[in-house]
């Protein structure tokens, strides 16, 4: 009996934080200004994993 082929699907929760500096007259307005800004214009992107890689599904790959 030979080796079989399997497709393994896994997932991991990741969090990303961003920082941006805005000029404003209050905390509330600063939040609104920041949220209106395109995400690509934010600075200091940091990514970290919240958990370990876990297997979601394993399927045998068959040839038709």
Residue pairs with C-beta under 8 A, 6 or more apart in sequence:
4 60
4 61
5 60
5 61
6 58
6 59
6 60
6 61
7 58
7 59
7 61
8 55
8 57
8 58
9 55
9 56
9 57
9 58
9 59
10 53
10 54
10 55
10 56
11 53
11 54
11 56
12 49
12 50
12 51
12 52
12 53
12 54
13 49
13 50
13 51
14 47
14 48
14 49
14 50
15 47
15 48
15 49
15 50
16 45
16 46
16 47
17 44
17 45
17 46
18 39
18 42
18 43
18 44
18 45
19 42
19 43
19 44
20 34
20 37
20 41
20 42
20 43
21 43
22 30
22 33
22 34
22 37
24 30
24 33
34 42
